């Protein structure tokens, strides 16, 4: 029992020492473990975020609609048979950064759900785009 216990205690102590050292010396930008300036800025914005007004929500939804409509052929997981995809409808899930899009190529229709974010500068980012089923 002592033969197993001593190495286990040593490993735990080393782990704790490494964690303490990492917390006292955060990585420099560009090193492993850093978020990078843009990600750090977005994280700061999220932590300082206040609830959006109805006007800001509508504005963000308009930005997302424009972005998805312009980029549906890149976002869609399947290639269009009839040339290119066209967005027919986007519905936003209240109080969440999610929406459902319906799109067609004139021959077949598809639906997908997606997660989005809008930065303070108005830049739209789609973090997930998942086909759910044909209409």
C-alpha positions in Angstrom: 0.0 0.0 0.0 2.8 2.4 0.9 4.5 1.7 -2.5 1.5 3.0 -4.3 0.6 5.8 -1.9 4.0 7.6 -2.0 4.2 8.0 -5.9 0.5 9.0 -5.9 1.1 11.8 -3.4 4.2 13.0 -5.3 2.1 13.2 -8.6 -0.6 15.1 -6.8 1.8 17.6 -5.3 3.6 18.1 -8.7 0.2 18.7 -10.3 -0.7 21.3 -7.7 2.6 23.0 -8.1 2.3 23.2 -11.9 -1.2 24.7 -11.6 0.0 27.3 -9.1 2.9 28.2 -11.4 0.6 28.5 -14.4 -1.8 30.8 -12.6 1.0 33.1 -11.4 2.6 33.2 -14.9 -0.1 33.5 -17.6 1.0 32.6 -21.1 2.2 35.4 -23.3 0.2 36.1 -26.5 1.0 33.6 -29.2 2.0 30.9 -26.7 -0.1 27.8 -26.1 -3.1 28.5 -23.9 -3.7 32.1 -24.8 -7.0 33.2 -26.4 -5.5 35.9 -28.6 -6.5 39.5 -28.6 -9.7 39.1 -30.6 -11.0 36.2 -28.5 -10.0 37.9 -25.3 -11.9 41.0 -26.4 -15.0 38.9 -27.2 -14.7 37.1 -23.9 -14.5 40.5 -22.1 -17.5 41.8 -24.0 -19.5 38.7 -23.0 -18.5 39.0 -19.4 -19.4 42.7 -19.3 -22.5 42.2 -21.5 -25.7 43.7 -20.4 -29.1 42.6 -21.7 -29.8 43.8 -25.2 -32.7 46.2 -25.8 -35.5 45.2 -28.2 -34.0 47.6 -30.8 -30.5 46.0 -30.4 -32.0 42.5 -30.8 -33.9 43.5 -34.0 -30.7 45.1 -35.3 -28.7 42.0 -34.6 -31.3 39.8 -36.2 -31.2 42.0 -39.3 -27.4 41.6 -39.4 -27.7 37.8 -39.0 -30.4 37.6 -41.7 -28.2 39.6 -44.2 -25.2 37.4 -43.4 -26.9 34.1 -43.6 -28.7 35.1 -46.8 -25.4 36.2 -48.4 -23.5 33.1 -47.3 -26.1 30.3 -47.4 -24.1 28.4 -50.1 -21.1 28.3 -47.9 -23.0 27.5 -44.7 -25.2 24.7 -46.1 -23.8 21.2 -45.6 -25.1 19.9 -48.9 -24.6 21.2 -52.4 -27.5 22.6 -54.2 -28.9 20.5 -57.2 -30.5 23.5 -58.9 -27.5 25.8 -58.9 -27.5 27.7 -55.6 -29.4 27.9 -52.4 -31.8 30.7 -51.6 -33.0 31.5 -48.1 -36.8 31.4 -47.9 -37.3 32.0 -44.1 -35.3 32.7 -40.9 -36.9 32.3 -37.5 -35.1 33.4 -34.4 -35.4 31.5 -31.1 -36.4 34.1 -28.4 -33.8 35.0 -25.8 -31.1 32.7 -27.3 -28.4 33.2 -30.0 -30.1 30.5 -32.2 -32.2 30.5 -35.3 -33.7 28.2 -37.9 -33.3 28.8 -41.6 -35.3 27.3 -44.4 -33.6 27.4 -47.8 -34.3 26.0 -51.3 -32.5 25.5 -54.6 -35.8 25.4 -56.6 -35.7 21.6 -56.7 -35.4 20.6 -53.0 -35.9 22.4 -49.7 -33.9 22.1 -46.5 -33.9 23.4 -43.0 -31.1 24.0 -40.5 -30.5 25.4 -37.1 -27.6 27.5 -36.3 -25.9 29.4 -33.4 -24.7 32.9 -34.0 -23.0 35.8 -32.3 -22.8 39.5 -33.2 -19.8 41.5 -31.9 -20.1 45.1 -30.7 -18.7 46.2 -34.1 -21.5 44.4 -35.9 -19.5 41.4 -37.1 -21.6 38.2 -37.4 -20.2 34.8 -36.6 -22.0 31.5 -37.2 -20.6 29.0 -34.7 -22.7 26.0 -35.8 -24.9 25.1 -38.7 -26.8 21.9 -38.5 -29.1 20.4 -41.1 -32.3 19.1 -39.4 -34.4 17.7 -42.2 -35.8 18.5 -45.6 -39.0 20.5 -45.6 
